[in-house]
Amino acid sequence: MNFNTNRIKAIIKKEFSQIKRDKRTIAIIIMMPIMELLLFGYAASTSVDHIPTAVLDYDMGRESRELVQKLVNSQYFDMDYYAESMDDIEYYIDNGYAKAGIVIPPDFSADLKSGKSAQLQLIVDGTDPATAQTILSSAGGVVQSMSVEIIQETRGTTVPKSLDLRSRVWYNPDMSSIYFNIPGLIGVILQTVTLMLTSFSIVRERERGTMEQLIVTPITKMELMIGKIIPYVVIGFVDIVLALALSVFWFRVPIAGSITLLLLFSAVFLFGALGVGLIISTVSKSQLQAMQLSMFMIMPNILLSGYMFPREAMPDFIHGLSNVLPLTYFIKVLRGIILKGNGFGELYKEFAILVAFGIVFLALATLKFKKKID
């Protein structure tokens, strides 16, 4: 077989010429590796520090304040909330404001001075096993270090027993990774499936030549967008029901909260996710471009939403970036309802944010769509 290098060069030149004309593809070629490297470099970390913590100090003595300061100095704990009762501790952890709670009993300082074993309680949010394990090991290290210091300081007088740290892990006592992964995975699957499907919907009309039929009809842009979304909302509901059934009956992950509330949040989230898909479909010139843009959107959602890596471990800029992703809030809702049994009172902020995302993305898709042939 004879190879003509001139013909091969001509094909190579043609391919580069086509790539050069496709500015969206060039942008993806350049931005994708940069974005993935930055996201993996900063977001892909399980090393958690500065954990938001609530402290309930019934003692208020010098020794209890010293313990709290040592926890802060370890760089693992930020005492962001000072509770006045156990109800406050429960509120901060239930709502996700704090990942840990420190409870110091009223006789803490007195027990230390009298040589008794001084107890304190550590309450841990077990929904994220990686963060929970960091909390347990870090707090244990600080308490053990303080015990050694106290023994050395009181040697020859009254020698206290070591501090007695009593730990309780809420919501996921066994710190099972399945309990953590399954709710987040439901959100990721729902976003991925719906985003991929809707991102092809309008661009497929163009490629099949049926866009002209839509243009000559009296249907408005908003009616078209809603009509495009509704079938995929139904598909999304089927997917989430199947996913929930599989998680309960196969993976044995019980749903602690209301299934009706979970479906309500899922519907709201679907409108936002589908709106993003429609935006991609309206700006894409081909299904290949729609696929590329979809993958460009899916990767940050998986990395930054808290599904794979704790958001507490992310730098401030990356953490702030995760706040503009609907999946971040939906995963919090899923874990809150499934693992914690949260109700609407704990999740109303996430509901409002997801509704806002849905309105904004659907409006943007409507504005970007043009009822004409380019």
C-alpha positions in Angstrom: 0.0 0.0 0.0 1.4 3.3 -1.1 1.2 6.3 1.2 1.1 9.8 -0.3 2.5 12.1 2.3 1.1 15.2 0.6 -2.4 13.8 0.9 -1.8 13.0 4.6 -0.5 16.6 5.1 -3.6 18.0 3.4 -5.8 16.0 5.8 -3.8 17.2 8.8 -4.0 20.8 7.6 -7.8 20.5 7.1 -8.3 19.0 10.6 -6.3 21.8 12.2 -8.2 24.3 10.1 -11.5 22.9 11.4 -10.4 23.0 15.0 -9.1 26.5 14.6 -12.6 27.7 13.4 -14.3 26.0 16.3 -13.6 28.5 19.1 -15.6 26.5 21.6 -13.6 23.4 21.1 -10.3 25.4 21.4 -11.5 26.9 24.7 -12.4 23.5 26.0 -9.0 22.1 24.9 -7.2 24.8 26.8 -9.4 25.2 29.8 -10.2 21.6 30.6 -6.7 20.5 31.7 -6.1 23.8 33.5 -9.4 23.5 35.3 -9.0 19.8 36.3 -5.4 20.4 37.5 -6.4 23.3 39.7 -9.5 21.6 41.0 -7.8 18.3 41.8 -4.8 20.2 43.2 -6.9 22.2 45.7 -10.2 20.4 46.1 -8.9 16.8 46.1 -7.9 16.7 49.8 -9.1 14.7 52.7 -6.9 16.6 55.2 -9.4 18.6 57.2 -8.6 21.4 59.6 -10.4 24.4 61.1 -13.5 22.3 61.7 -16.5 24.4 62.8 -17.2 23.5 66.4 -19.7 24.3 69.1 -18.7 24.4 72.7 -20.9 24.1 75.8 -18.9 25.0 78.9 -20.9 24.5 82.1 -17.7 24.9 84.1 -16.3 28.2 82.9 -13.2 27.6 85.0 -9.5 28.2 84.2 -8.9 24.5 83.3 -11.9 24.4 81.0 -10.9 27.6 79.2 -7.4 26.1 78.8 -8.8 23.0 77.3 -10.8 25.0 74.7 -7.7 27.1 73.9 -5.6 24.0 73.3 -8.2 22.6 70.9 -8.1 25.9 69.0 -4.3 26.0 69.0 -4.3 22.5 67.4 -5.6 24.3 64.2 -8.2 21.5 63.8 -11.0 23.2 65.7 -12.6 26.6 65.3 -14.9 27.5 68.2 -17.4 29.2 66.1 -20.4 28.7 68.4 -20.8 29.0 72.1 -23.9 27.1 73.2 -25.9 27.6 76.3 -27.6 24.2 76.4 -27.6 20.8 74.7 -30.5 22.0 72.5 -28.1 24.6 71.0 -25.5 21.9 70.3 -28.1 19.8 68.6 -29.3 22.8 66.6 -25.8 23.7 65.4 -25.0 20.1 64.3 -28.4 19.3 62.9 -28.3 22.3 60.7 -24.7 21.7 59.5 -23.2 24.8 61.1 -20.9 22.7 63.3 -19.3 19.4 62.7 -18.4 18.8 66.4 -19.6 19.7 69.8 -17.6 19.9 73.0 -19.5 19.6 76.3 -17.6 20.4 79.5 -19.5 19.5 82.7 -19.8 21.9 85.6 -17.4 20.0 87.9 -14.6 19.7 85.4 -12.1 22.1 87.1 -13.0 20.9 90.5 -12.4 17.3 89.6 -9.0 18.1 88.2 -8.0 20.0 91.3 -9.1 17.2 93.6 -7.3 14.5 91.6 -10.4 12.8 90.2 -10.9 11.8 86.6 -12.4 14.8 84.8 -14.9 13.9 82.1 -15.9 15.8 79.0 -18.0 14.9 76.0 -17.3 15.1 72.3 -20.2 14.9 69.9 -19.4 14.3 66.3 -21.4 14.6 63.1 -20.8 11.2 61.5 -22.3 11.9 58.1 -18.8 12.5 56.7 -16.6 9.6 58.0 -13.3 11.3 57.0 -14.1 14.5 58.9 -15.5 12.5 61.8 -12.3 10.4 62.1 -10.2 13.6 62.0 -12.3 15.1 64.8 -12.0 12.0 67.0 -8.3 11.5 66.5 -7.4 15.2 66.8 -9.5 15.8 70.0 -8.1 12.6 71.5 -4.6 13.8 70.9 -5.2 17.2 72.5 -6.9 15.6 75.5 -4.1 13.1 76.0 -1.5 15.8 75.7 -3.3 17.9 78.3 -3.5 14.9 80.6 0.3 14.4 80.4 0.9 18.1 81.2 -1.4 18.1 84.2 0.3 15.0 85.6 3.7 16.6 85.2 2.6 19.8 86.8 1.1 18.1 89.9 3.7 15.5 90.4 4.5 15.2 94.1 1.2 16.6 95.2 -2.2 15.4 94.0 -1.9 13.4 90.8 -5.1 13.4 88.8 -6.2 10.5 86.6 -6.1 11.1 82.9 -8.9 13.2 81.3 -11.9 11.0 80.3 -13.1 11.9 76.8 -16.5 10.4 76.0 -17.2 10.5 72.3 -20.6 10.1 70.6 -21.0 9.9 66.9 -24.4 11.0 65.6 -26.3 10.0 62.5 -23.8 7.4 61.4 -22.4 5.8 64.5 -20.4 3.1 62.6 -19.0 5.9 60.3 -19.9 3.7 57.3 -18.6 5.2 54.1 -21.7 3.8 52.3 -24.0 6.0 54.4 -21.9 9.0 53.3 -21.5 8.0 49.7 -24.9 6.8 48.7 -26.9 10.0 49.3 -24.2 12.1 47.5 -24.1 9.6 44.6 -27.9 9.9 44.1 -27.4 13.7 43.6 -24.5 13.2 41.2 -26.3 10.6 39.1 -29.4 12.7 39.0 -27.5 15.8 37.9 -25.4 13.9 35.3 -28.3 12.0 33.7 -30.6 15.0 33.4 -27.8 17.4 32.3 -26.7 15.0 29.5 -30.2 14.4 28.3 -31.3 18.1 28.1 -28.0 19.3 26.7 -28.8 17.5 23.5 -32.5 18.5 23.2 -32.4 21.7 21.2 -29.1 21.1 19.4 -30.6 17.8 18.2 -33.5 19.7 16.7 -31.1 21.7 14.7 -29.1 18.7 13.5 -32.3 16.8 12.5 -33.7 19.8 10.7 -36.9 19.9 12.8 -36.0 23.4 14.3 -37.8 25.0 11.3 -41.1 23.3 12.3 -40.8 24.8 15.8 -39.9 28.2 14.4 -43.1 28.5 12.3 -45.4 27.5 15.3 -46.9 30.2 17.6 -45.2 28.6 20.6 -43.3 31.1 22.8 -39.7 30.6 23.9 -40.7 30.1 27.5 -43.4 27.5 26.5 -40.8 25.7 24.5 -38.3 25.6 27.4 -41.0 24.3 29.8 -42.1 21.8 27.3 -38.6 20.6 26.9 -38.0 20.3 30.7 -41.2 18.5 31.8 -40.4 15.1 30.2 -37.0 15.1 31.8 -38.4 16.0 35.2 -40.5 12.9 34.9 -37.5 10.9 33.9 -35.6 12.4 36.8 -38.3 11.4 39.2 -38.2 7.8 37.9 -34.4 7.8 38.4 -34.5 9.1 41.9 -37.2 6.7 43.0 -35.2 3.8 41.6 -32.0 5.2 43.3 -33.8 5.6 46.7 -35.2 2.1 46.4 -31.8 0.6 45.6 -30.1 2.5 48.5 -32.7 1.3 51.0 -33.3 -2.3 49.9 -29.8 -3.2 48.5 -27.3 -1.0 50.4 -29.5 -0.9 53.6 -29.2 2.9 54.0 -32.4 3.9 55.9 -34.1 7.2 55.2 -34.5 9.0 58.5 -36.6 11.9 57.2 -39.6 12.5 55.0 -39.6 10.9 51.6 -42.2 13.4 50.4 -39.9 16.3 51.4 -37.0 14.6 49.7 -39.1 14.3 46.4 -40.1 18.0 46.7 -36.4 19.1 47.0 -35.6 16.7 44.1 -38.2 18.4 41.9 -36.8 21.8 42.6 -33.3 20.7 42.0 -34.2 19.1 38.7 -35.5 22.4 37.3 -32.1 24.0 38.0 -30.1 21.0 36.6 -32.3 20.9 33.5 -32.0 24.6 33.1 -28.2 24.3 32.9 -28.6 21.5 30.3 -30.9 23.8 28.2 -28.3 26.6 28.4 -25.7 24.2 27.0 -28.0 23.0 24.3 -28.9 26.6 23.2 -25.2 27.7 22.9 -23.9 24.5 21.3 -23.7 24.1 17.5 -23.5 20.3 17.5 -24.2 17.3 19.8 -20.4 16.9 20.2 -20.1 20.4 21.5 -23.0 19.7 23.9 -21.2 16.6 25.1 -18.0 18.5 25.7 -19.6 21.3 27.6 -21.6 18.9 29.7 -18.4 17.1 30.8 -16.9 20.5 31.4 -19.8 21.2 33.9 -20.0 17.7 35.4 -16.4 17.6 36.7 -16.5 20.7 38.9 -19.8 19.5 40.4 -18.3 16.1 41.4 -15.2 17.6 42.9 -16.5 20.7 44.6 -20.0 19.8 45.8 -18.7 17.8 48.8 -19.6 14.5 47.2 -16.0 13.2 47.1 -14.0 15.5 49.3 -14.9 17.5 52.4 -15.6 21.1 51.6 -14.0 22.0 55.0 -10.7 20.9 53.5 -10.9 23.3 50.5 -9.2 26.7 50.3 -11.5 29.7 50.8 -11.6 30.5 47.0 -12.5 27.0 46.0 -15.0 26.7 48.9 -16.6 29.9 47.6 -16.8 28.6 44.1 -18.6 25.5 45.3 -21.4 27.8 46.6 -22.6 28.6 43.1 -23.2 24.9 42.3 -26.8 23.7 42.9 -25.5 20.1 43.6 -23.7 21.5 46.7 -27.0 22.3 48.3 -28.8 19.3 47.0 -26.2 16.9 48.4 -26.6 18.7 51.8 -30.3 18.2 51.5 -29.9 14.5 50.6 -27.6 13.8 53.5 -29.7 15.9 55.9 -33.0 14.1 55.1 -31.6 10.6 54.7 -29.1 10.5 57.5 -30.1 13.2 60.0 -33.9 13.2 59.4 -33.9 17.0 58.8 -37.2 18.7 58.1 -38.1 21.8 56.1 -37.2 24.0 59.1 -33.5 23.0 58.9 -33.4 23.1 55.1 -35.5 26.1 54.1 -32.4 28.1 53.1 -31.3 25.3 50.7 -34.9 25.2 49.3 -34.9 29.0 48.6 -31.4 28.7 46.9 -32.4 25.8 44.7 -35.6 27.6 43.7 -33.5 30.7 42.8 -31.1 28.5 40.7 -34.0 27.0 38.8 -35.6 30.4 38.0 -32.3 31.9 36.9 -31.1 29.0 34.8 -34.5 28.6 33.0 -34.6 32.3 32.4 -31.1 32.3 30.9 -31.9 29.4 28.7 -35.0 31.2 27.4 -33.0 34.4 26.7 -30.3 32.5 24.9 -32.6 30.6 22.7 -33.4 32.2 19.3 -36.4 31.1 17.2 -34.5 31.4 14.0 -32.0 29.5 11.9 -28.4 30.8 12.1 
